[in-house]
């Protein structure tokens, strides 16, 4: 009886503290109106209006918000949504496999795989099984490492790509739910490179851009999202939910994207429902409008048109593709003289500088973009990635101290990068410097609180840091 009472109180507390209708009904954001109806009737039996009036009102309101495609779309338009799916490999089962057993198999097979085709085949199977198990346990970091190893042994595996997309999206959702929108966007961009037409990822990036008040990316990603929804609508046929999602997006932004997505026919419906007073969408669960902390920036084109042939930008892009870094830099510099705020070209120029061993100029370019708010989020992402690449290259050459310098420099510019903290922690862990390793693991965990594998590693290192040997 006590356990049931505790469970009841816990559920009531969660309902009353819920920020979204999905949380109030204990549903995933992918839940259908039918699932919402089922859950509503299940909960009202426990939280009747006579005994639990406040909880009942919350449940009732949540159900009303999700009971039909139109109301659900109005809720979902500014919510982060995890793409459906999971880490899986065709023909691989984990129902009778334990992680401990698989760990032992992998350890034994790793040394044999280089010389034995049969051992390599068995190693692949074991790695796939472990990746699935790790992902089921939300051990995202370790699962990604196994996917990387599988890719090495079996290049071009679509299941690996899908697994990476799923894990990156799950990590991003956890970061976004914790308010770390920039880090979340970084992971979604990585996922988008693997799956460019994924409407879930595009939508999440659009929501991120709005909450970060990044007008350039906001326009780009919302328009790309709307186009992706139109493609989905063509494939699915008459889907009332998708139609309402498109309409609600245009309503929320006051018809700003109508002419960019071919939705001019919706203008009459959009004009009936003006956007929030300042034109800024509201974050779910937040009763106040998102504060404007940055000056508005010029809107970027949703999909960048191809530059004219022979133009400096066009020449630079061709040189960049051909890895002619010096030619790319020269052409991009000419383009930027006329278009000094073109952050995409500026970012490409920085990468060209980086690849041509002009790292100082590259990092200075990204720092300028960050300081002057020219494509700031893109610059932050590139700056961190370049620092990580440099540090890892130095580590491979056993130049650990210079690698540490690169990573700590990265934190001076982007102090909230979980990837950098994790890389630092791993270096100190390898050095058996448990105190520093523990410090950086804890920093990474603060940014990725739901990464179970990271938390486990942090706990293990923390125990070592407290040992008498570490404290000497």
Secondary structure, 3 states (H helix, E strand, C coil): CHHHHHHHHHHHHHHHHCCCHHHHCCCCCCCCHHHHHHHHHHHHHHCCCCCCHHHHHHHHHHHHHHCCHHHHHHHHCCCCCCCCCCCCCCCCCCCCCCHHHHHHHHHHHHCCCCCCHHHHHHHHHHHHHHHHHHHHCCCHHHHHHHHHHHHHHCCCCHHHHHHHHHHHHHHHHHHHHCCCHHHHHHHHHHHHHHCCCCHHHHHHHHHHHHHCCCHHHHHHHHHHHHHHHHHHHHHHCCCHHHHHHHHHHHHHCCCCCHHHHCCHHHHHHHHCCCCCCCCCCCCCCCCCCCCCCCCCCCCCCCCCCCCCCCCHHHHHHHHHHCCCHHHHHHHHHHHHHHCCCCHHHHHHHHHHHHHCCCHHHHHHHHHHHHHCCCCHHHHHHHHHHHHHHHHHHHHHCCCHHHHHHHHHHHHHHCCCCHHHHHHHHHHHHHCCCHHHHHHHHHHHHHHCCCCHHHHHHHHHHHHHHCCHHHHC
